[in-house]
């Protein structure tokens, strides 16, 4: 049973052009939305057909349009079709023996907003971003079962009422994995855990950045990896010939997790520094001591809170860059990354420009990156292209 919802004429053209995220303020009759998972027939105020979708609260939206074809239904056939297309577009990844962890389905970029599906060496992990899309769990799992061979399927439910992860067993079907599960990324070993809360141990959208660090920015360098999580950037730097890496993260888990990653790649973690500390406190001490680094990696969360301060990428990234500039060697490189969808590429470059100008420094952009090929982006939904990474050289004046 479908519920008809109407869009304001002011946004009709936008949605007719393929925009997939339903916004509450765009609806004439939002009161028609009564239960997440509700199937929707979307038209504008004049009755022009827009598409079919579902009601699901996610970030700023109230649902997603999944098809613009009047003859489609939100049934198993549609989910199978989307899955077949997505898997076909990752053929090269499945055939690459040096990389066994990648994204096979990227939400609206593959035609179903509200879910992502990742592959980890024979296991699939489904991320559900609303109760609405979770109502289609059977269809999604059956699509995977129909069109892939797998050892097991796990899931992460990311739609608690406080906006956080729903802690659960996470196992769905198949065989339970033995963790850590060791995957390969460009021939580097990485430990992942599909059964330990919201995060698995690696952010795969940074794959190309890690490779660039290993191949072009590490040989003989001192590398500082801030907000280091499990130390993946440090591992790639060390494998690229870094003289020394320093990993800094506030979370206590970062120490054993980083040691684990070093050991998996037969690297002596004791010749590197792994520090559990607030990054901003570390910066201040480094400045006092006159410590400098050839390569500084900045990959903060969009929003973070410690006992003494709150960090917001949208407001504070410029000042974070200034802190990094102060401890970067002349002709050194800062690798600045943000996944905040609200920070545009133009705004991000503006942060860089202002930070260097306020420090009285010169710079040049060596390389820039966005999402890798497996993180497909919907052509009408630029917000989905969230990753922005700049390799910035501090130019000797």
Helices and strands as residue ranges (DSSP letters): E 2-7, G 9-11, H 12-16, E 21-23, G 24-26, G 30-32, E 39-44, E 49-58, E 61-67, H 76-89, H 91-94, E 101-106, G 107-110, E 115-120, E 123-128, H 131-134, H 137-147, E 152-157, E 171-174, E 181-185, E 188-192, G 204-206, H 207-216, E 222-226, H 232-239, E 244-249, H 253-264, G 269-271, E 273-276, H 279-289, E 293-298, E 303-305, E 310-312, H 313-326, E 328-338, H 345-358, E 362-369, G 382-384, E 388-395
